[in-house]
Amino acid sequence: MGEMGEMGKIGVIGVIGGDGEAGEAGEAGGDGGDRGMGY
């Protein structure tokens, strides 16, 4: 789960990058990452 959490953070970084469709997928990845970390 922890490793998936790190990937989630990477997804969030993608959103900050300003990618359109990839950004939306990044938000979902970020939420999954937070759940993995247990926040």
C-alpha positions in Angstrom: 0.0 0.0 0.0 2.8 2.4 0.9 4.3 2.1 -2.6 1.0 2.8 -4.2 0.8 5.9 -2.0 4.0 7.2 -3.5 2.6 6.6 -7.0 -0.5 8.6 -5.9 1.8 11.6 -5.0 3.4 11.3 -8.5 -0.1 11.5 -9.9 -0.7 14.7 -8.0 2.5 16.1 -9.4 1.1 15.3 -12.9 -1.9 17.5 -12.1 0.4 20.4 -11.1 2.2 19.9 -14.4 -1.0 21.1 -16.1 -1.6 18.0 -18.3 -5.3 17.9 -19.3 -6.6 14.4 -19.3 -3.6 13.0 -17.6 -4.2 15.6 -14.8 -7.7 14.1 -14.1 -6.2 10.6 -13.8 -3.6 12.1 -11.5 -6.2 13.3 -9.1 -7.7 9.8 -8.8 -4.2 8.4 -8.3 -3.5 11.0 -5.6 -6.7 10.0 -3.7 -5.7 6.4 -3.8 -2.2 7.3 -2.6 -3.7 9.1 0.5 -5.8 6.0 1.3 -2.7 3.8 1.0 -0.8 5.9 3.4 -3.7 5.9 5.8 -4.2 9.6 6.0 
